[in-house]
Amino acid sequence: MSFGQNVTATKIELFKYKKSTQVATMVQGILDDKRKVLLKNIEEMIDQASKARGGIWEPLQDIYKSVNEAYLALGTGTVDSVAESTPPVMQVDVHVRRVVDVKIPALTVTEKDTKSMPYGFADTNSSIDRAAKQIKELMPKICKAAEYENSIFSLAKALEKTQKLLNALENVIIPQYKHNIRFISQALEEKEREEFAKLKKVKAKMESRKKWPKKKLKNQLKILKKN
């Protein structure tokens, strides 16, 4: 469809613009519904993310304190060596779920071994044990907070895109379609008036020609009567 001045004033073009307006209005309604659902989900996830973040700061401080105590008691080299040689005991799986056609992550944390610590006790102390236990307990909460944060970001991007499309439809596309419909309708009405005026003139001429011989005959009769 062409916008602006390049509009052909025909009935076919008028039909096309009316149909396009109907489709654009329908899409506008769908996008508005999508926008509302996205907003609702974002608001809910912001509340959930706030709660999740609030539940990790204090435990993180406790973990930092335990690790710092281990560094002071055992030395940086020993603690780093234990950390590097310890096999992972937790696994994070990433799944994808959809919210209004938007892909957002879903994280699942599972423990591989909860019965024993994955390192020896000879060169460690209770600070490392305490830190390891605290990290295992906190990891699911950290992943859940990260899941909410990432989901909010993805939904916000989708909301921005949806809002841009809505603005284009509401402020540019639909008004331009309606403008073109008015322009074509007015042009067609003007054309119909001109054609009607031409038909009236043609009809008047035809009727005048039909009456002309009768008038001529009457005039001749009047002349004969005078003579």
N, C-alpha and C positions, 0 to 999 in steps of 0.2 A: 504494500500500500504506500502511496506517495502522500507526503504531507505538504502543507503550505499552499503555494500557488499552482502547483502542477496537479490539478484535480480536473478530471474530465467529467463534465456535467451530463451524465447519461443515467438512464434507469438501472443499467447493470452495475455501474459504479455505486449508485445509491444503495442498491441491494447489498453489495459487498461491504460497504461501510457500516450498514445497519447490522449485518451478520457479525462483522468484526467487533462492533461495540458490544453485542450480546456476549461473545466469547470472552472479551477483555473484562467485562463486568463479572462474569462467572469466575474467571481466574482471580480477579481481585478479591472476591469472597473467599475463595479457597486459601489464598495467601494470608488474608486477614485472620482466618481461623488458625492457620499454622503459626502466625505471629503470636496469637494469644496463648496457644499451647506451649510454644517455646518460652514465652515470658513466665508462664506458670511454673514450668520445670526449672528454669534458671533461678527463680525466687526460692523454690523448695530446696534446690541444691546449694544455694548460698547459705541458707540456714543450716543445712546438714554439714557443709564444709566448715562453717564457723564452729559448730559443736565439735567436729572432728579435730580441728586445729587446737581448740581449747583443751582437749584431752591428751595432747601429746607434749605440750611445752614443759610441764612439770616433770613428767617421766624422763624427758630428754635431759633436763638439768641433773636428775639423779644419775643417769647413765654417764654424763660428762664427769660428774663427781667421782663415780666408781672408776672410770678409765683413768682419770687424773691420779687417783690414789694408787692404781696399779703402776702407772708410769713412775711415780715417786718411789714406790717400794721395790719394784723389780728392774726399773730402767727401761728406756725407750727401746733398746735393741731386743730385749726379751719379750716385751709386750708385742712389738711388731712381728717378731718371729712366730709367736704363738698365733697371731692373727693370720699370717700368711700361710702357715702350715695347717690351719684348721679347715677341714672340708665344709662346704655349705650344708647346713642342717635345715634350711628353710627354702622353699621353692615358691616363686611368684609366677602364676600363670595369667596371661592376658587374654581375655575374651572380648568380643565386640557385641554390643547390643545397640538397638536403634531406638531413637526417640524422634518421632516425626521425620523419618528418613535420614536422620543425622546419626552417623556412627560415633559412639562414645565407648571408651574402654571400661571393662569390668575386671578388676583384679581379684585373684583368689590366692591366698597364702596358705601353704600347707607345710607341716613339719615332717622332715624325713626321719628324725630320731629324737624322741623326747625322754628316753630312759636314762641316758648318760651324757656327760659332757664330751664333746668331740676332741678333747685334748688331754694330755697327761697332767697329773697334779704335782709332779716333782719340782718343776720350775715356775709354778704359778701360786697365786694366793687367793683369798676369798674375794678380793676386789674384782679380779677377772671373772670369777664364777658369778658374782653378783651382776656385773655388767652384761655378761652373756645372757643371763636369765632375763634381765630387764629388756634387752634388745629383742629377744624372742617374743616377749609379751607385748612389746610396743610395735613390732613390725606390721601386724595386721592393721593397726590403727593408722600408721604412717601411710600404708598403701591405700587405705580407704580415703584418707584426706587427699592423697595425690589423685585418686580416681575422681573425686568430686571436683577438684581444681581443674583437671584436664577436661572433664565433661562440661563444666561451666564455660571454659574457653571455646570448645567446639560448638556448643549451643549458641554462644554469643556471636560467633562468626556467622552461623546460619541465620540468626536473628537479624544481623546487620545486612546480609544479602537479601533476605526476605523484605526488610523494610525499604531497601533501595528499589526493589522491583515494585513494591506497593506505591512508593512515591512516584515512580515513572508512570505507572498506570493511572493513578489518581490525578497527577498534575500535568502530564504531558500527553500520553497516548489516548486515553478516553476523551479528554477535552478536545483533542485534535480531531478525533473521529466525529464527535458531535458537531464540531465546527464545519467539517467537510459535508456532513449530512445536511446541515442548514444551508450551506452554500449551494449544494447541488439541488436541493428542494426548491430554493428560491429561483435558481437559474431555470429549472424545468417549469416552474409556475409562470415565470416571465415568458418563456418560450411558448407555453400553451396560450397565454393571453395574446401574444403576437400572432400566433396561428389562427386564433379565434377571430381577431380583428381582420386579418386577411380574408378569412372565409366570409365574414360579414360583407366586406367590400365586394368580393366576387359575387356573392348572392345578390347584393343590391344592383350590381351591373347587369346580371342576368335578368333580374326582374324588370329593370329599366328597359332592356332591349326587347323584352316581351311586350311591354306596354307601348313602345314607340310606334309600331305600325298602326295601332288603334288610334293614337293621337293624331298621326299624320292623316288617316282616313277621315276623322272627324273634322279636321281643319279643311280638307278638300271639300267635304260636304257643305260646310259653312260658306265656303267661297262660291259654290255652285248655287246655293239658295239665294245669295246676294245678287247673283247675275240673273 
